[in-house]
């Protein structure tokens, strides 16, 4: 069944883990905002070019 992995990925990306951690990291670490724009958060895709 495909629904459980898709649901888990959506929850991680939109509700719980990723948004909270990235918001804190962007405040505390210099250059992290640039890293977020060029790197996929959960799925290992090739780098994006802003």
N, CA, C and O atoms as CSV, one atom per row, in Angstrom:
chain,resi,resn,atom,element,x,y,z
A,1,UNK,N,N,0.841,-1.177,0.000
A,1,UNK,CA,C,0.000,0.000,0.000
A,1,UNK,C,C,0.894,1.252,0.000
A,1,UNK,O,O,1.898,1.293,0.712
A,2,UNK,N,N,0.551,2.219,-0.755
A,2,UNK,CA,C,1.364,3.424,-0.932
A,2,UNK,C,C,0.996,4.547,0.034
A,2,UNK,O,O,1.805,5.446,0.264
A,3,UNK,N,N,-0.176,4.512,0.587
A,3,UNK,CA,C,-0.640,5.618,1.423
A,3,UNK,C,C,0.196,5.861,2.685
A,3,UNK,O,O,0.528,7.017,2.946
A,4,UNK,N,N,0.556,4.855,3.480
A,4,UNK,CA,C,1.326,5.149,4.704
A,4,UNK,C,C,2.663,5.871,4.469
A,4,UNK,O,O,2.946,6.828,5.190
A,5,UNK,N,N,3.500,5.467,3.502
A,5,UNK,CA,C,4.748,6.224,3.308
A,5,UNK,C,C,4.517,7.651,2.812
A,5,UNK,O,O,5.238,8.570,3.203
A,6,UNK,N,N,3.532,7.835,1.968
A,6,UNK,CA,C,3.228,9.174,1.463
A,6,UNK,C,C,2.707,10.052,2.591
A,6,UNK,O,O,3.088,11.218,2.701
A,7,UNK,N,N,1.849,9.503,3.419
A,7,UNK,CA,C,1.317,10.247,4.561
A,7,UNK,C,C,2.440,10.626,5.527
A,7,UNK,O,O,2.479,11.756,6.013
A,8,UNK,N,N,3.343,9.702,5.808
A,8,UNK,CA,C,4.460,9.973,6.720
A,8,UNK,C,C,5.369,11.063,6.153
A,8,UNK,O,O,5.798,11.950,6.891
A,9,UNK,N,N,5.665,11.009,4.870
A,9,UNK,CA,C,6.498,12.040,4.244
A,9,UNK,C,C,5.818,13.401,4.326
A,9,UNK,O,O,6.470,14.403,4.619
A,10,UNK,N,N,4.521,13.445,4.070
A,10,UNK,CA,C,3.785,14.713,4.140
A,10,UNK,C,C,3.803,15.271,5.563
A,10,UNK,O,O,4.015,16.468,5.760
A,11,UNK,N,N,3.585,14.414,6.545
A,11,UNK,CA,C,3.607,14.870,7.936
A,11,UNK,C,C,4.980,15.420,8.323
A,11,UNK,O,O,5.066,16.449,8.992
A,12,UNK,N,N,6.033,14.752,7.916
A,12,UNK,CA,C,7.378,15.235,8.227
A,12,UNK,C,C,7.686,16.557,7.542
A,12,UNK,O,O,8.295,17.445,8.139
A,13,UNK,N,N,7.267,16.686,6.294
A,13,UNK,CA,C,7.605,17.879,5.514
A,13,UNK,C,C,6.755,19.098,5.877
A,13,UNK,O,O,7.249,20.223,5.813
A,14,UNK,N,N,5.508,18.904,6.251
A,14,UNK,CA,C,4.599,20.035,6.433
A,14,UNK,C,C,4.171,20.293,7.869
A,14,UNK,O,O,3.852,21.430,8.215
A,15,UNK,N,N,4.155,19.280,8.705
A,15,UNK,CA,C,3.548,19.437,10.016
A,15,UNK,C,C,4.574,19.423,11.149
A,15,UNK,O,O,4.590,20.337,11.974
A,16,UNK,N,N,5.412,18.422,11.198
A,16,UNK,CA,C,6.212,18.263,12.407
A,16,UNK,C,C,7.673,18.645,12.230
A,16,UNK,O,O,8.031,19.807,12.420
A,17,UNK,N,N,8.504,17.711,11.877
A,17,UNK,CA,C,9.947,17.839,11.966
A,17,UNK,C,C,10.612,18.918,11.154
A,17,UNK,O,O,11.208,19.830,11.728
A,18,UNK,N,N,10.538,18.854,9.863
A,18,UNK,CA,C,11.357,19.693,8.983
A,18,UNK,C,C,11.102,21.188,9.159
A,18,UNK,O,O,12.070,21.931,9.323
A,19,UNK,N,N,9.870,21.672,9.135
A,19,UNK,CA,C,9.688,23.128,9.258
A,19,UNK,C,C,10.214,23.701,10.575
A,19,UNK,O,O,10.799,24.784,10.594
A,20,UNK,N,N,10.007,22.977,11.667
A,20,UNK,CA,C,10.465,23.475,12.967
A,20,UNK,C,C,11.984,23.510,13.055
A,20,UNK,O,O,12.557,24.499,13.514
A,21,UNK,N,N,12.631,22.453,12.625
A,21,UNK,CA,C,14.089,22.378,12.705
A,21,UNK,C,C,14.734,23.380,11.761
A,21,UNK,O,O,15.703,24.041,12.134
A,22,UNK,N,N,14.216,23.503,10.550
A,22,UNK,CA,C,14.816,24.442,9.595
A,22,UNK,C,C,14.628,25.886,10.020
A,22,UNK,O,O,15.515,26.710,9.793
A,23,UNK,N,N,13.508,26.212,10.626
A,23,UNK,CA,C,13.299,27.587,11.083
A,23,UNK,C,C,14.312,27.955,12.166
A,23,UNK,O,O,14.891,29.040,12.129
A,24,UNK,N,N,14.526,27.072,13.114
A,24,UNK,CA,C,15.511,27.329,14.174
A,24,UNK,C,C,16.928,27.387,13.616
A,24,UNK,O,O,17.715,28.249,14.006
A,25,UNK,N,N,17.255,26.473,12.705
A,25,UNK,CA,C,18.605,26.444,12.142
A,25,UNK,C,C,18.887,27.687,11.307
A,25,UNK,O,O,20.008,28.196,11.314
A,26,UNK,N,N,17.885,28.177,10.592
A,26,UNK,CA,C,18.074,29.375,9.778
A,26,UNK,C,C,18.380,30.593,10.651
A,26,UNK,O,O,19.122,31.487,10.245
A,27,UNK,N,N,17.802,30.618,11.847
A,27,UNK,CA,C,18.065,31.733,12.759
A,27,UNK,C,C,19.465,31.652,13.359
A,27,UNK,O,O,20.122,32.677,13.541
A,28,UNK,N,N,19.923,30.446,13.664
A,28,UNK,CA,C,21.161,30.266,14.425
A,28,UNK,C,C,22.417,30.124,13.571
A,28,UNK,O,O,23.506,30.475,14.025
A,29,UNK,N,N,22.293,29.626,12.365
A,29,UNK,CA,C,23.480,29.308,11.557
A,29,UNK,C,C,23.589,30.230,10.345
A,29,UNK,O,O,22.644,30.372,9.568
A,30,UNK,N,N,24.730,30.837,10.202
A,30,UNK,CA,C,24.963,31.702,9.048
A,30,UNK,C,C,25.049,30.842,7.782
A,30,UNK,O,O,25.732,29.819,7.776
A,31,UNK,N,N,24.368,31.247,6.725
A,31,UNK,CA,C,24.428,30.540,5.457
A,31,UNK,C,C,23.447,29.378,5.332
A,31,UNK,O,O,23.362,28.753,4.274
A,32,UNK,N,N,22.707,29.081,6.396
A,32,UNK,CA,C,21.797,27.937,6.335
A,32,UNK,C,C,20.610,28.201,5.411
A,32,UNK,O,O,20.084,27.267,4.806
A,33,UNK,N,N,20.186,29.442,5.295
A,33,UNK,CA,C,19.086,29.774,4.386
A,33,UNK,C,C,19.481,29.466,2.934
A,33,UNK,O,O,18.660,28.969,2.163
A,34,UNK,N,N,20.717,29.755,2.565
A,34,UNK,CA,C,21.200,29.417,1.223
A,34,UNK,C,C,21.241,27.909,1.029
A,34,UNK,O,O,20.892,27.405,-0.039
A,35,UNK,N,N,21.667,27.194,2.056
A,35,UNK,CA,C,21.714,25.733,1.995
A,35,UNK,C,C,20.306,25.155,1.790
A,35,UNK,O,O,20.126,24.225,1.004
A,36,UNK,N,N,19.317,25.702,2.493
A,36,UNK,CA,C,17.937,25.214,2.348
A,36,UNK,C,C,17.410,25.442,0.934
A,36,UNK,O,O,16.683,24.606,0.398
A,37,UNK,N,N,17.775,26.574,0.329
A,37,UNK,CA,C,17.292,26.856,-1.034
A,37,UNK,C,C,17.896,25.923,-2.068
A,37,UNK,O,O,17.280,25.687,-3.107
A,38,UNK,N,N,19.086,25.385,-1.814
A,38,UNK,CA,C,19.758,24.568,-2.822
A,38,UNK,C,C,19.698,23.069,-2.555
A,38,UNK,O,O,20.165,22.281,-3.377
A,39,UNK,N,N,19.128,22.658,-1.415
A,39,UNK,CA,C,19.139,21.249,-1.038
A,39,UNK,C,C,17.725,20.763,-0.755
A,39,UNK,O,O,16.933,21.459,-0.119
A,40,UNK,N,N,17.415,19.563,-1.233
A,40,UNK,CA,C,16.130,18.946,-0.953
A,40,UNK,C,C,16.059,18.566,0.523
A,40,UNK,O,O,17.050,18.119,1.101
A,41,UNK,N,N,14.898,18.743,1.125
A,41,UNK,CA,C,14.766,18.514,2.559
A,41,UNK,C,C,14.695,17.040,2.932
A,41,UNK,O,O,15.276,16.645,3.943
A,42,UNK,N,N,14.016,16.228,2.164
A,42,UNK,CA,C,13.797,14.849,2.576
A,42,UNK,C,C,14.257,13.834,1.539
A,42,UNK,O,O,14.820,12.799,1.895
A,43,UNK,N,N,14.028,14.112,0.283
A,43,UNK,CA,C,14.364,13.177,-0.789
A,43,UNK,C,C,15.697,13.606,-1.394
A,43,UNK,O,O,15.850,14.776,-1.743
A,44,UNK,N,N,16.664,12.703,-1.531
A,44,UNK,CA,C,17.986,13.071,-2.048
A,44,UNK,C,C,18.003,13.319,-3.569
A,44,UNK,O,O,18.451,12.465,-4.335
A,45,UNK,N,N,17.523,14.467,-3.987
A,45,UNK,CA,C,17.549,14.895,-5.385
A,45,UNK,C,C,18.883,15.553,-5.688
A,45,UNK,O,O,19.617,15.901,-4.763
A,46,UNK,N,N,19.212,15.733,-6.955
A,46,UNK,CA,C,20.409,16.539,-7.296
A,46,UNK,C,C,20.232,17.975,-6.789
A,46,UNK,O,O,19.100,18.428,-6.619
A,47,UNK,N,N,21.320,18.688,-6.547
A,47,UNK,CA,C,21.220,20.064,-6.024
A,47,UNK,C,C,20.446,20.978,-6.962
A,47,UNK,O,O,20.536,20.869,-8.185
A,48,UNK,N,N,19.686,21.879,-6.356
A,48,UNK,CA,C,18.959,22.913,-7.108
A,48,UNK,C,C,19.858,24.135,-7.229
A,48,UNK,O,O,20.696,24.386,-6.363
A,49,UNK,N,N,19.684,24.877,-8.281
A,49,UNK,CA,C,20.450,26.107,-8.481
A,49,UNK,C,C,19.476,27.271,-8.420
A,49,UNK,O,O,18.636,27.425,-9.307
A,50,UNK,N,N,19.584,28.114,-7.357
A,50,UNK,CA,C,18.628,29.230,-7.209
A,50,UNK,C,C,18.770,30.279,-8.266
A,50,UNK,O,O,18.033,31.265,-8.259
